[in-house]
Amino acid sequence: MPDLTDALWRKSSRSNNGGNCIEVVDNLPGIIGLRDSKDPSGPVLTFRPAAWIVFVAEVKRETLHH
């Protein structure tokens, strides 16, 4: 797990006020982090920048499945 001590979390511009918000950290070299704003001490997904670009593209195309 990368060191997120100096992470500056921000809410996604796509988040709504209905409580379904995510926060992103992009101020750390080589790491993008993603977490649930309702659970800031909970799990964090981390991506390398190239993987983040692919992830965001897939989300925008709505091709990810659970």
PLY file of the C-alpha trace (Angstrom):
ply
format ascii 1.0
element vertex 66
property float x
property float y
property float z
element edge 65
property int vertex1
property int vertex2
end_header
0.00 0.00 0.00
1.42 3.39 -0.95
2.04 6.01 1.74
-0.96 8.37 1.67
0.14 10.52 4.63
0.45 13.69 2.52
-2.64 13.02 0.42
-4.84 16.02 -0.32
-8.27 14.50 -0.91
-10.89 16.32 -2.98
-14.43 15.41 -3.93
-15.01 14.47 -7.50
-16.63 17.18 -9.58
-19.08 14.46 -10.71
-20.21 13.65 -7.16
-23.68 14.75 -6.15
-25.02 15.92 -2.81
-27.04 12.74 -2.30
-24.31 11.09 -0.25
-22.88 9.01 -3.11
-19.56 10.82 -3.27
-16.04 9.75 -3.99
-12.82 11.54 -3.19
-9.70 11.54 -5.32
-6.09 12.26 -4.45
-3.74 13.23 -7.24
-1.04 15.23 -5.47
1.26 12.25 -4.83
3.90 11.32 -7.41
2.96 8.25 -9.42
-0.25 7.49 -7.51
-3.94 8.29 -7.89
-6.17 7.35 -4.96
-9.93 6.87 -4.79
-12.11 6.46 -1.68
-15.68 6.75 -0.42
-16.19 10.19 1.14
-18.54 8.69 3.73
-15.78 6.38 4.98
-12.51 8.36 4.89
-10.69 5.82 7.05
-11.97 2.93 4.94
-10.38 1.22 1.94
-8.61 3.14 -0.79
-8.17 2.09 -4.40
-4.83 3.18 -5.81
-3.84 3.44 -9.45
-0.73 4.27 -11.40
-1.46 7.25 -13.69
-1.71 5.14 -16.87
-4.14 2.72 -15.19
-6.19 5.66 -13.90
-6.63 6.98 -17.44
-7.91 3.56 -18.57
-10.19 3.25 -15.52
-11.77 6.68 -16.09
-12.27 5.94 -19.80
-14.01 2.65 -18.97
-16.26 4.33 -16.40
-17.22 7.00 -18.93
-18.05 4.29 -21.49
-19.97 2.39 -18.80
-18.20 -0.83 -19.70
-17.22 -1.87 -16.17
-19.31 -4.61 -14.61
-19.48 -5.87 -11.03
0 1
1 2
2 3
3 4
4 5
5 6
6 7
7 8
8 9
9 10
10 11
11 12
12 13
13 14
14 15
15 16
16 17
17 18
18 19
19 20
20 21
21 22
22 23
23 24
24 25
25 26
26 27
27 28
28 29
29 30
30 31
31 32
32 33
33 34
34 35
35 36
36 37
37 38
38 39
39 40
40 41
41 42
42 43
43 44
44 45
45 46
46 47
47 48
48 49
49 50
50 51
51 52
52 53
53 54
54 55
55 56
56 57
57 58
58 59
59 60
60 61
61 62
62 63
63 64
64 65
